[in-house]
Every structure is written in C-alpha cells, then in structure tokens.
Amino acid sequence: MIVVTGGSGLAGRAVVRDLVEHGYDVTSIDMAPQPPGQGVRFSRADLTDYGQAIAALSAIDERVSKVTGIVHLAAIPAPGLAPNHVIFETNMVSTYNVFEAARVLGIRNVVWASSETVLGIPFDTPPPYVPVDEEYRGRPETAYSLSKFLSEEMAKEFCRWDPEMKIFGLRFSNVIAPERYAEFPAFDADIKARIWNLWAYIDVRDAAQSCRLALESPLKGADVFVIANDDGVMSRSNDSMLDEAFPGVARKRPIGPNESLLSIEKAKRVLGYKPQFNWR
C-alpha cells in the first residue's frame, strides 16, 4: 500500500489517480475533504501531531495496513499563504513527523515534495548559471523555501541513520493543471511576469509521473531532483529573454529556444523521467 499525504490537493489528486491507474493500492491522508469520486480509502489526519502521523501510517481500521511507500505532499504549498512562522512550523514539523514515523515503522521508501524555490526563487539575486540544477547549494529566500531546504538536509540525516532508507525530494516547479494553459500566450507580453522562476512550470500529470518513478527507483539514500517540463511558458527565445533579464549569468551549455531553464537532466538520467504533457 502507498499512502499519499495531501491527497486532496492539486498534485495529490493527480498522484493518487496515476498510482491507481498503474495498479497501486492507495490511501489518501489529508486535512481537507476527499474530492468527490476519488475512489480510494481516505482518512483525515493532522500530520503536525506526531501521534496522528504515526497512526495514519501504521493502522487506521481497514484503511491503512502494510504500507510500503509514502508520497508526502501535505504542506502549506507556497510562500505568503500564512504568516512565515506558521508556514515554517507546519512544513518542518509535519515533514519531520512523516520521516520519523516512516523510520519507526520500517517504511523505507519515501518520496516528498520539495520545491523549486530551494534553487533561489524568486531570482531577485540572479542564479549562478543556467539551466539551474541540483549541483549548487540551495539558496532559500523565504520561510517556505527554508522549510524545504532544511527538510532536504533532514532527509540526509535520516538516511545516514538507516542506509537502507530512501527519501527522495522532488523540487517541483510551479504545478499547473491543463485547464490553465489558455493563460500562457498572454505571458509573452511581459517577461517579468514569470521571471521569478525562469519561466518554468510542471504539468500536474507529469508531477504525478515523477512521484511514481521516484517510488519505483531501487536506489537508496537521500537525493533531490528538479521536476519541470521540457519547455517553458514563453514563446520568446531563451537567449533573448536571458540577454534582457540576466545578461551577466553564465550559460552552462547551449540552450534551446524554448527549453526549460530548470534542468531536468538528472531526473531523466536517474529516474527515467520524461515529460508527457506540455502547453504547446
């Protein structure tokens, strides 16, 4: 059984659907109500309470038993949605509780939602190079991003304590549902409107694919992966936008006219990730 925390959210709904379509037995855990017609077992649990976290991952009547993997998506999902200390406390404590419950219960396969913001978003200070990737040290700029950055560090220690454990953090770009693609052509009017994350995005269905692939990886230990689409949201060429917005930023290699400036090369190489959906 796979437990998806935050299974009622935008990404969570897609992850639940993708896992079910690929034959997995899934239970959704969330504070928000279960979406109509989701069709999997569901329980309400507050993961900032360790007792509820360990109970939710061990045994809830017939809803949870013999858990083999966790996709941990439950969190305050972006900066500005609550006071800084609330975002930090909620995200850090809930993630610690999930990691610790997994350790205690012997669930050694954890995939969780980190964030593109760890890369230095919003890029008020320019990135060190483009395409940005996992090779430079995280640069959190908000309480939200700090919670994700420190959770990545925490994962390393959990996996040091138990070398058989896997905790993969997925640095999701801005998660987009396909019905929002009608908005994209208007972005060309002002490159600054989406400059904050280098004009990147991730289709929610590909976010779900990446979670499944991370669960299925036989690798152990803590690792992080940038998860974005192959392309960006703009029709203008990357070279022209970079010359205008980030003229001093180094380019690690030649960049395609519309390819994503958040590098997904590691996710492709290690996880076998290949985006299937894009706005074009």
C-alpha positions in Angstrom: 0.0 0.0 0.0 1.1 3.5 -0.8 0.0 6.4 1.4 -0.3 9.8 -0.2 -0.4 12.7 2.2 -2.1 15.8 0.9 -4.0 13.5 -1.5 -6.8 16.1 -1.8 -4.6 18.8 -3.2 -3.9 19.7 -6.8 -0.8 17.5 -7.1 -2.1 14.9 -4.6 -5.2 14.2 -6.7 -3.1 13.6 -9.8 -0.7 11.4 -7.9 -3.5 9.3 -6.4 -5.0 8.9 -9.9 -1.7 8.0 -11.5 -0.8 5.4 -8.9 -4.3 3.8 -9.1 -4.0 3.7 -12.9 -0.7 1.8 -12.5 -2.1 -0.8 -10.2 -1.2 0.5 -6.8 -3.3 0.2 -3.6 -3.6 3.8 -2.4 -4.8 5.5 0.8 -5.1 9.3 0.8 -4.4 11.3 4.0 -5.4 14.9 4.3 -7.0 17.6 6.5 -9.0 18.8 3.5 -12.1 16.7 2.5 -11.6 13.9 -0.1 -12.5 15.1 -3.6 -15.8 13.6 -4.9 -15.3 10.4 -6.9 -11.6 9.9 -5.9 -12.4 6.3 -5.2 -9.6 5.4 -2.7 -9.6 4.9 1.0 -9.3 8.2 2.8 -8.6 9.4 6.4 -8.3 12.8 7.9 -5.1 13.3 9.9 -3.1 16.3 11.2 0.5 15.4 10.4 1.8 18.2 12.7 0.7 15.9 15.5 3.2 13.0 15.7 0.7 10.7 17.3 -1.7 11.2 14.3 1.2 10.9 11.8 2.4 7.5 13.1 -1.2 6.2 13.5 -2.0 7.4 9.9 0.9 5.5 8.5 0.5 2.3 10.6 -3.1 1.3 11.1 -6.5 3.1 10.6 -9.1 0.3 10.6 -9.1 -1.3 7.2 -7.8 1.9 5.5 -4.1 1.6 6.2 -2.1 -1.6 6.6 1.2 -2.9 5.3 2.4 0.4 4.0 5.4 0.0 1.6 5.8 3.6 0.4 4.8 7.2 1.2 4.3 10.1 -1.1 4.4 13.1 1.3 2.8 16.1 -0.3 0.9 17.6 2.6 2.1 21.1 3.4 1.3 24.8 3.1 2.2 24.8 -0.6 3.6 28.3 -1.3 5.0 31.4 0.3 2.5 34.0 1.5 -0.3 31.7 2.3 0.1 32.1 6.1 2.5 34.0 8.4 6.1 33.0 7.9 6.4 31.2 11.3 3.2 29.2 10.6 4.5 28.1 7.2 7.9 27.1 8.6 6.5 25.3 11.7 3.8 23.5 9.8 6.0 22.3 7.0 9.0 21.4 9.1 7.1 19.6 11.9 4.8 17.6 9.5 7.8 16.5 7.4 9.8 15.5 10.4 6.8 13.5 11.7 6.4 11.7 8.4 10.1 10.9 8.2 10.3 9.8 11.8 7.1 7.7 11.6 8.5 6.0 8.4 11.7 5.2 10.3 10.0 3.8 13.3 7.6 1.7 11.2 10.3 0.4 8.8 8.8 2.2 5.8 12.0 2.8 3.8 10.5 4.3 0.6 9.6 8.0 1.0 9.1 10.5 -1.8 8.2 14.0 -0.8 7.5 17.4 -2.3 10.5 19.8 -2.0 10.3 22.9 -4.2 12.0 24.8 -7.0 12.2 27.7 -4.5 15.3 26.0 -3.0 17.1 27.0 -6.1 16.9 30.7 -5.1 13.4 31.6 -6.3 12.4 34.4 -6.7 15.6 35.2 -8.6 15.9 38.8 -7.3 19.5 37.7 -6.9 20.3 36.1 -10.3 21.1 32.3 -10.4 24.7 31.3 -10.6 24.2 29.9 -14.1 21.5 28.5 -16.4 20.0 26.0 -16.8 19.9 25.8 -13.0 20.2 22.3 -11.5 20.9 20.4 -8.3 24.7 20.9 -8.3 24.8 24.1 -6.3 23.9 24.6 -2.7 20.3 25.5 -2.0 19.6 29.2 -1.5 16.3 29.6 0.3 14.9 33.2 0.1 11.6 32.7 2.1 10.4 30.9 5.2 8.6 28.5 2.9 11.8 27.8 0.9 13.8 27.5 4.2 11.4 24.8 5.4 12.0 22.8 2.2 15.8 23.3 2.2 16.1 22.2 5.9 13.8 19.2 5.1 16.3 18.2 2.4 19.1 18.3 5.0 17.0 16.4 7.5 16.4 13.6 4.9 20.2 13.2 4.6 20.4 12.5 8.3 17.5 10.0 8.4 19.2 8.1 5.6 22.6 8.2 7.3 20.9 6.7 10.4 19.4 4.0 8.2 21.4 3.3 5.0 18.5 1.1 3.7 16.1 4.1 3.6 15.3 6.1 0.5 14.0 9.7 0.9 13.8 11.4 -2.5 12.8 15.1 -2.6 11.2 16.4 -5.8 11.8 20.0 -6.4 8.6 20.7 -8.2 8.3 23.7 -10.5 5.0 25.7 -10.5 2.4 23.0 -10.7 -0.1 23.7 -13.5 -3.4 22.0 -14.3 -4.0 21.7 -18.1 -7.1 24.0 -18.0 -4.8 26.9 -17.2 -2.9 26.5 -20.5 -5.2 29.1 -22.1 -3.5 31.7 -19.9 0.0 31.0 -21.3 0.0 33.0 -24.6 -0.6 36.2 -22.6 2.7 35.7 -20.7 4.6 36.9 -23.8 3.5 40.5 -23.2 5.9 40.9 -20.2 8.8 38.6 -19.5 8.9 40.0 -15.9 5.6 38.4 -15.1 7.1 34.9 -14.9 10.8 35.8 -14.4 10.6 34.7 -10.7 11.1 31.0 -11.7 12.8 31.4 -15.0 9.5 31.0 -16.9 9.2 27.3 -15.9 6.3 25.1 -15.0 5.3 21.4 -14.4 2.1 19.8 -15.8 0.4 18.2 -12.8 0.2 14.9 -14.6 4.0 14.9 -15.1 4.4 15.8 -11.4 2.4 12.6 -10.7 4.6 10.6 -13.1 7.7 11.7 -11.3 6.4 10.6 -7.9 5.6 7.2 -9.2 9.1 6.8 -10.8 10.8 8.0 -7.6 8.8 5.4 -5.6 9.8 2.7 -8.1 13.5 3.6 -8.1 15.6 0.8 -6.5 18.2 3.4 -5.2 18.7 4.1 -1.5 19.7 7.3 0.4 18.6 10.9 0.2 18.6 12.7 -3.0 16.8 15.6 -4.7 15.6 16.1 -8.3 14.3 19.2 -10.2 11.0 18.4 -11.7 9.8 20.6 -14.5 8.5 20.3 -18.1 10.9 20.2 -21.1 9.7 23.6 -22.2 9.0 26.9 -20.6 5.9 29.1 -20.6 7.1 31.7 -23.1 7.1 31.8 -26.9 10.1 34.2 -27.0 13.5 32.6 -27.2 15.5 31.9 -24.1 18.5 33.7 -25.5 16.6 37.0 -26.0 15.0 36.8 -22.5 18.3 36.0 -20.8 20.1 38.8 -22.6 17.4 41.2 -21.4 16.8 39.9 -17.9 20.0 38.2 -16.8 22.8 39.5 -19.1 25.6 38.5 -16.7 24.5 35.0 -15.9 26.7 32.2 -17.3 25.2 29.6 -19.6 26.5 26.1 -18.8 25.8 24.9 -22.4 23.9 26.0 -25.5 20.2 26.4 -24.6 17.3 25.6 -26.9 15.0 28.4 -27.8 12.1 27.3 -25.5 13.6 24.6 -23.3 13.1 24.7 -19.6 15.7 26.7 -17.7 15.2 24.4 -14.7 17.3 21.5 -15.7 15.6 18.1 -15.6 18.6 16.2 -16.9 19.2 14.4 -13.5 15.6 13.3 -13.2 15.7 11.9 -16.7 19.0 10.1 -16.1 18.4 8.7 -12.7 14.6 8.3 -12.5 13.8 7.7 -16.2 11.5 10.8 -16.0 10.2 12.0 -19.4 7.5 14.7 -19.5 4.5 13.6 -21.4 2.4 16.8 -21.4 3.1 20.4 -22.2 1.1 23.5 -23.0 2.2 23.7 -26.7 
